[in-house]
Amino acid sequence: GEGRTKKMVLGLEINFTQINPALIKTGSDVFYTVIFGILALLALRLNSVKKPFWFSKFERSLAIGFGGIAIVTAFVLPVSWTAAKIYFSYYFFQIFLFYVLPGKIHKGLPVAELNGAQRSYKCNGLLAFFVVLSVYFFGGTYGGWWKLTLIYDNFAPLLNVVTLWSLFLSAVLYIKAHISPSVKSQSEGTIADDIWFGMELNPEFFGFDIKFWSESRPGLMGWVLIDLSLVAAQYQNYGYVSLPIILVSLFHFIYVLDYFIMEEFVVSTMDIAYEHFGFMLVFGDYIWVPFFYSSQTWTLLNPTNTEISLPYAALCVVVFAFGFAMFRGSNRQKHLFKEWVGSGKKKGMIRGGGYFMDAEPVTYKCVSRKSELLISGWWGLARHMNYTGDIVIALGFALPCQFHYGLFPYSHLMFMIGLLLHRFARDEESCTDKYGKDWAAYCRLVPAKFIPGVL
């Protein structure tokens, strides 16, 4: 046949044609939920701006866990040439679209490795997103090239192919940083650290910035395609599409669509501006986002006893919309504020920023350095309102699933809490080092971390 359906695992012959891929995925996702649940509980105890002693140890443990799971996945799950052809056709078609589709060029933040120069980024993700969706939908319906359930039908082998590719790419990035760095490489300490965190900020292959492209193209678009395939599978298997799976898929679609509409904002985010590109980001971009983030849609595949009332559906919409407004509004304000300061505070440039931002923003002028910190709008309510919004969005993703699968649909929410609390600690430490006493003064002006008057 085209792929392996039987494998020897720990001396036992396992027939993968008899195993539901969703069950395999559920086991790994529960494992990750435990990891990030522990991180969330520990991070909630943060009372200082400095990282507690366990942070660096936890990051290394997480690296071992992710790497171990990836290797186990590669040896346990089946693989097929069909899955390889599907994924690499999608992968290189995305690269092709990046080059041929028009897009605006946006400047990123000053890069230390480039002596303070700014990198240029081509932003054409929105157009590529609609092309990819159109091709997949047309090919699976009117074109007859494949079925819309193509991803669902090949899910386990696809997960294995992407895992193997991620491991291979991480090894290539490590070797490239040693023999042919694009600018200059920086060791993180040990070989394991260098592979996990990466050694280059923006590794390039023949001028192609694989980090910026990988941030969204394979994973975020793949997330929406998996959802579409699962919705098609529900219709194929049960003859109708349920309201909960429509809501979850729609929320996911809006979230990804917004990312590409606001793609220019991404060039100034932490991942692009400061993170090196290693297995941590490769695993997140290629595997974690599309396969884990779609887990809620998997739980709704069987519509039996999952229907929800219209009032409850309205509640789900309200929660998601509130989180989305908070997330997008705060991030937009941050971006506009940076542009406003960078432009020499041109009058009127800040307009359109949303909540409390139609007038000139209120700022705290630093004493120790020539900088200003925003203390109005969303950023006057709490220091990390964008993180709060992201967490509320994750809750909105989970609510349509209710509790038919226990807490499993909420594993993504637990992951986001852990991830963002970890980033909060890192942000606070970085800002304390950067602004010194000014950051302490700013914290007195905006004492709330996430929720005004509460936390």
N, C-alpha and C positions, 0 to 999 in steps of 0.2 A: 504493500500500500504506500500511500504518500507519506505517512508519518507513523510514529510509534504509538500504538494504542496500549501496549503492555510494557511494563518495566519492572525490574527487580529492585525493590526498596527494602533495605534491612532484611534481606533474605526472603521476602514475600513477593509473589508475583501479583501486581496490581493491574487490573483491567480498567483503563481510564474511560472506556466507553460506558462503563457502569457508574461513573462518578459524576455527579453534578458539579460543573465548574464553580457554580455559585457557592457550593459547600466548601470547596477548597479555599475560595477567596474569603469566605466568612471566617475560617480559622485563622488565616494570617491577619485579617483586619482586627479580630478580637485581640490578638497578640499585641498589635500596635496600640490598640485602645488602652491596654493595661499600661504600656510604657508611658504614653502621654498623659494618662490619668494620674500616674505617680508624679510626673513632672508638674502637672497643674496643681496638685495638692502641696507640693513643696514650694512652688513659686508663689502661692498665695501667702506664704509666711514671710515674704520679703518685706523687711521693714527699713532697709537701708538701700542706698543707691548702688552699692557695690555688690558684685556677684558673690553669693555664698560659696563656701568651699567646694560644694558638691557639683557646681556647674561644669567645670572643666572635666571632672571625672564622668559626669553624666553624658557630656557630648561625646567622649570617647566610647563609652558603653553603647550609646546610640549608634555610633559608627560601626561598632562590631555587630550590633543587632541588625542593622540594615544590610550590611555586607553579608552576614550569615544567612539572613532570609533570602537575599538575592541568589546566593549560591545554592541554597536548598531548593529554591524554586526552579533553578536551572536544571537540577538533577531529578526533580520529582515530576514536574508537569510534562505532558507530552509536547512534542514539537512536530511541525509539518512544513513541507515546502510551500503548501498553500498559504499558511500563515505568514511565512517569510515573504512570499510574493506580495501578499496584501499589504504588509507593513512597509516594506521598502518601496513599493510603488507609491504609497501615501507619503512616505518620508521624503523621497527625492522629488516628488511632484510639488511638495511644499517648498523645497529649496528653489525649484524652477519658478514658482510663482513669486517668490521673494525677489528674484532677479528681474522678471519680465513685467510685473505689474508696477504701475506708477505709484509713487509715494513721496510724501514730504520728508525733507531732511531736517532732523532736530538735533540740537547740540545737547550733550550730557553735561554732567558736573566736571569741574577740573580734575584731572587724573594725576596723581603724584608720579606714577610711572612714566608719564609723558611730560614731566616737568611743569605741571599745572595746565597743560593744554586740554582742550575739550574734544572728546570723540564725537563723530557724527553718526547718527543712526537713521536708517531709512525706515519709515513707519508706513507700511502698506498692509498691515494685518487685517484691517476691516474688509478691504476688498478681497483679500485672499480667503478670509473666513466665509464670505458669501459664495465665492467660486467653489470652494471645497464642499460646502453644504449642497450647492446646486448640482455639482457633478455626482456626489454620492446619492442624492435623492433621485435625480434623473436616471442614473445608471441602474438604480434599484427598482424603478417603476417603468417609465415609458421606454427607456433604452433597453431594458432586459439584459443588461450586462452582468448583473448580479442581483441577489435578493437584498432587500433592506435589512434582513436579519443576518447579513454576512458576518458582522462582528460577533454577534451573539452565537452564531453557529461555530465560530472558530475561536471562542474567547480564551480558553485555557492555552492552546498553542500560541495564540497571539501574545498572551502575557509572558510566556516563556521566551519567545523571540525578542520581545522588547527588553526583557531582563538580560538576556545574553548580549544584546547590542549595547546595553548600558554598561555592563561590565567591560566589554571590549573597548568602548569609547573612553571609559575612565582610564583604562590602561594606556591607550594611545595618548591621551592628554598628559599623563604622567611622563611618558617617554618623550613626547614632543617638548615639554617644558625643560627637559635636560639637554636635548640635542639641537632644538631649533625653536627657542622661545620667540614669540611675536614681538614683544618689547623686552621685558626682563621677567624672569621667574623669581619667586620668593618661597623659600622652604618654610614650612610650618613647624618643623622640628624633626619628627620621625617620618619614616617612609609611609606608615599608616596614615599619619596626619596629612602628608602631602597628597596622597591618593584621595582621602576623604574630603578635605577642604579645597584641594586644587592648588596649583602653584602659579597660575597665570590669571590675571584679571579678565582679559579679553583675548583668549587664544583664537588665532585665525588660521584658516586653511586656504591658501591661495587668495587671501584678501577677504575671505568669508568669515564674519564674526559669528562663530557658532554659539556663543553664550547668549547673545541678545536674541538670536533666532530661536534657540531652544527654550527660552523663557516662556514662550507662549505657543509657538506653532504646532509642535507635535502633541503636547499635552492638553492644553486648553481646548483646542479644536477637536482632539481625540475624545475628550470628555463629552462634548456635545454629540459627536457621532455615535459613541457608545449608548448614550441616552436614546437617540433616535432609533438605533437598532433594537434596543430593549422594548421601546414602545411598539415598534413593528412586530416584535416577537409576541408581545401580549395580544395584539390584534390577531395575529396568525393563530395563536394557540387557543384563544378564548372568544374570538369573534367581536370583541369590543375593546375600547380603551377606557380605563377607569379614571375618575377625576383626580385621585391622589397622584397617579403617575404623570398626569398632564401637568398638575401644579408643580411637582418637583422638577420635571424636565423643563418647564417654562422658567422657573426660578433660576435653574442652572444656565439656561440659554441667555437670560437677561444679564446675569452676572458676567458671562464670557463676552457677550456683545458689548457691554459697557467697557470692559477691559480694552477691546480693540477700538472703540470710539475714542477712548482717552489714552490711546497707546503712547502718545507723546509724553504723558506724565510718568510713564514707567522708566524713562531714561534717567530720572533723578532719584529712583528708589534705591534702597540699600542693596538689593540683590545685584543690580546693574552697576551701581557706583562703587561698591566696596567689596562684594563677595568674589573670591576667586572661583573659578569653574572647575569643580572636581566631582567626585562621585556623589557628594551630598546634593548638589544642585541637579546633576544628571538624573539621579534616582528620583528626586522630587518632580522634575519637569517631565520625565519620560514615563515613569511608572506610577508614582504616588498620585499625581493629579488625575490622570484619566481613569485609572483602574480603582483607586480608593474613593475618590470623590463621587464616582458613579454608583457606589455601593448602596445608597438609598434607593436608587431606581431599581436595583436588583431585588431589594426586599419587597417591592411592589409589583414584581413581574407576575406573580399569581394574585389575581384580584380578589380571590375568595376572602370574604370578611374584612376587606380593607376599605370599603366605601366610607365616605365621610359625609356629614350633612352640609348643606350650603352655609349655615351660620359658622360652622367650624372652618370650612374652606375660606370664608371671608376673614376669619381670625388669622389664618395662616398667611393670607395676602397682606393683612395689616402689619403683622410682625415682620415679614420680609421687607415690605415697603419702608417701614420705619428704619430698620437696620440699613437698608440700601441708601436711604436719604442721608443718614448719619455718616456712613462710610464714604459715599461719593462726595457729599458736601464738604466734609472735613479735608479729604484728600485734594479736592479742587481748590479749596481755600489755601492749603499749604503750597500748592503749585503756583497759584496766582500771586501769592505773597512773595515767593522766591523771585518770580519774574518782575514783580513790582519793585522790589529792593534792587534787583540787578539792573533795572532800567533807569535807576536814579529817581525812583518814585514819581514816575510820570502820572500826572493827574488823570483820573478816570480809568486807568488801566485795571484797577482792582474790581471794577464794577462787574456784576454777573457772578460773583463768588458765592452768592447765596446768603444764608442766615447771618445777619449782623454785618454783612460785608459790602453793602452798597455804598457806604461812606468810607473815608480813609480809615484803615485799620488802626487799632490801638496797639502800641508796641512797648516793650521794655527795652530801653537802650542800655546795652552792656557797658560797664565801666572799664573792665580789663582788656577789652578788645573792641574793634570796630564792627559790631554786629548788633542786630535787633532780634528780639524774640516776640512772636505774635501772642497777644493776650486778649484777643477779641474773637468774635464769631464762635465757631465750635471749639476753638483752641483756648477760649476764655472760660469754657465750662470744665474742661479736664485736659490733661496733658497728652492723652492718647485716645481721643474720641474716635479716631479712625479704626483703632483696634476694637473698641467697644462695638462699633458698627459692624465690623467683620464677624464678631462673635454672634451678634443678633441675627445677622444674615444666615449664619450656620444653623441657628435655632430654627429659622424660617424654613430652611431646607428639610429639617428633620420632622417638624410638626405634622405634615401630611401623612407620615408613616405611622403616627401614633405609637403604640407599644406592642404591636402584633409580633414583633421579633425582639421583644425585650428592649434593652438599651442599645442594641446593635446599630439601629439607624442614627443614634446620637453619638456614635464613635467619631464621626467627623467633627462634631461640635466639641467633643473632648480634646481631639487633636488640635483644633484651632485655639482653644483655651491654653493648652500647653505651649503651643508654638508662639502665640502672641505674648504670653507672660514671660517666656524666655527672651523674646525680642525686647520686651519692655525693660527687663533687667539690663540687657546689653545696651539699649538706648540710653538709659539713665546713667550707666557707668561711663559711656562715651561722652555724653553731654557734661557730666561732672568734670571729666578730664579736660574737656575742651573749654568750658566756660568758667570753671572754678566757682568763686563766690557768687558770680552773676547767676549761675544755675540755682544756687540755694535761694537767692533773692527771687528768682522767677518762680520757684516752687512755692514760695510763700504767697505770691500773687495768684498762682493757680495751684492750690493744694491738692485737688482731686486728681487721681491717676486715671481712672476710667469712668466713674459715675459721680457726678456732682453731689457732694454732701454725703456720699456713701462709701466710696472706695477710691 
